[in-house]
C-alpha cells in the first residue's frame, strides 16, 4: 500500500526469533501494529518445514484471500517450492475443503452452493413471509450473529428474550430447512458446519486432527466464538501442553465486535492451554516516534489483557497535526490543501520528486463521510479511489452469469435456478415458476428436479412444461460442454457461444435505458469471461489458497471456485490514487501520509446507545478507542487529525466538539495546530519567486 522505505530489517529481532523458534506447544504472539507479524508467520512456516514437518501438515489461516496470497508468496521467497504443499488459506476456504470432503456426514453433497448476501436475503424474505428488504436484512444480520455465537435455530429460540427474537428464530428454522433442501450454505456456515462435523463425528475429527502438524492463525483477535472452537478442536488431538499452534494477534486492534469477534478468545487461551507461551512484539517498523506516542496514549485508558507499548527506531518524525475546520466542506478543503502542500513541499526540496498520490489516505469512521472529500478531490483534479466500492463479482451482470455456473455445479441450487431461468427471460413467466415452486415444495425436491417429474403435467399446462423442459435441456447441454472446455482457447469459444445462445448482450441492450451503460456492463462481462478462460488449463494458484498451484482441467473446475472468491470480494491492486477508506477497511494497511477526518465526538467515538447497559456502553467505548488506535497506526511518516465545529444533521448544521481521543493523544497544541492552506500558499509564493529569479534578464517582458 506504500513505497515507504520503512520496512522490517533483513534479520529477525530477538522477540521475533523467539516466536519463530517456539515449535513445540501452544504459542501466542502479541504482535503490535507494524511489528512484523507476517514476517514472523512466514519465517515460522519455513522453520517448521526445515525441522522436518511435512509441508502439507502445516496450516496457516488468515481472514482474506489477499492476505493468504501475500503470506504464501513471502514464504515461497524464503524456502522456494518446498512451501507449495502448505495449506495457507482463509478460515472460510478451510471450511469449504472440510465440507467438500466430509459434508456428506451432515447431508451435504460435495457440489453444494455457497450463497451470497443477496441470495440469503431473498430466501429469508420467502421464509419469513415478507416483501420488505430492510426487515429481511435485519433478520440476516441477527441470524449471522447467532451463527457466529454457535447458535442454531433451536438454541436461538431457547435464548430468545422477546417476541421479536422468537420470530427471527422461527424464520431461522425455515431458513435452515431451505438451505438443506437447496444443498446450499451461507458464509457463516463455512465455519459453523465444519465445527459440527468435528463435534459430532469422531472419525472425521480424528482424521482432521491428524493432518494438523502445526496451525498458525493470523489476526487472532478477529476470531469469533465458532472460529475459536474450530481451532481448539483441530489442535486438540494432543494434550493441551503439546498442542502445536501459534496464534498471532493484538488485543489493541480488536475492532470487529459488531460482527461477532470477541476478546474472550484471547482470555480463553491461557485457561484452555496452561502451557501457553506468550511472546510480545513491541518494536514497530512502520511509524515514527511521534505517531507511536500518540497511539500509545490513546490506547492507554483501555483495560489490558496483556500490557505492551510500541516503540520505534525510526526517529521522532514530524509532530502529529490537529486541523480544525468550520464544517465538513471546509474540512475537506483543508484535507486537499494538506495533500497538495505535502506534494509541493517535496518538489521544493532540490532534486526531489513529488509524492505519488498513492502515498496518501483519508480515513473516516463511516462511509457517508466520504462525500465532501470526494467533491473536494474532484474539484482539485486529484485522482482517488473509495475502498468498498463495487467489485466485479458484486455487479449484477456477473451475478447473472454466476447463477448459471452454480446451477451447472449444483442442480439443487434453487436461487441460482430462479435467476438463470429469468435472466435473460426465456418465456417462462412468474405464474409458471410459482406453480413449479409449489409442486417442488409439496414433493420436497428442488426446482430443477421438479421440472422433470412425470406428474408435473397435471399441475402445469403442456406449453409451460415444454418451456421448462427446454430450459432443463439447455442447462444439461451447457453443463456437459463446460466440463469439456479444457484450456483457454476452448473455454473462450465455449463462453462466446454460450453468451450468444442465451442472448445476454441483447438482454443488456433491452434492459438498460442508456446504450453507454449497456456497453459498459457488456465490457464487464467480456472482462469476466477472459478472466475465467485464462484460468483453464495449465498450473495455476488455487484461489482458495489450500494447495498451491494445481491443474485445472475445465471451465467447470474454475466455476467451482467462483462462489468463494466472489463472497470474499477480492479487489484489484491499487492504482496511483489517494485512498478514501473507513477505519475498519483500513486495518492491516499502511500509508506514508494519513489524514484521519471527522474525529468528532459522536462520530469517533460513535454516539453511545443510551438504552444500553453501563457495561455494554463501556465495552463499546473501548472498541471505539481501539478503532482510533488502528487509524493512528496506519501512518508511517505523517499524521493529521481533523474535526469540524459544525456538522450536518439532516438539513441543519449543528454544533460539534472534538473527539475525546484528540485530548487523550496529549499533543502540544502550540506545535500541532495548523492551517494547511496557509502552508500551501507560502509554498506557491516561493515557487513563483524562484520562477521569477530563473528568468534570464534579456527574456523579461
Secondary structure, DSSP 8 states (H G I E B T S, - for coil): ----S----SS--HHHHHHHH--SS-EEEEE-TTS-HHHHHHHHHHHHHHTT--GGGEEEEES-HHHHHHHHHHHHHHHGGGGTTSEEEEHHHHHHHHHHHHGGGGT--TT-EE--HHHHHHHHHHHHT---HHHHHHHHHHHHHHHHTT--HHHHHHH--SHHHHHHHHHHHHHHHHHHHHTEE-TTHHHHHHHHHHHH-HHHHHHHHHT-SEEEESSGGG-BHHHHHHHHHHTTTS-GGG--EEEEE-GGG---GGGTB-THHHHHHHHH-TT-EEEEE-EESSS-HHHHHHHHHHHHTS--SS----EESS---S--EEEEESSHHHHHHHHHHHHHHHHHHHHHSTT-----GGGEEEEESSGGGHHHHHHHHHHTT--EEETT---GGGSHHHHHHHHHHHHHH-TT-HHHHHHHHHTTT-S--HHHHHHHHHHHHHHT--HHHHTT-GGGGGTS-HHHHHHHHHHHHHHHHHHHHHHH--SHHHHHHHHHHHHHHHTHHHHHHHH-S-HHHHHHHHHHHHHHHHHHHHTSSSEEE-TTSSSSEEE--SHHHHHHHHHHHHHHT------SSEEEEEHHHHTT--EEEEEE---BTBBTTB---TTS-HHHHHHHHHHHHHHHHHHHTTEEEEEEEEEESEEEETTEEEE--B-HHHHHTT--HHHHB--HHHHHHHHHHHHHHHHHHHS-GGG--
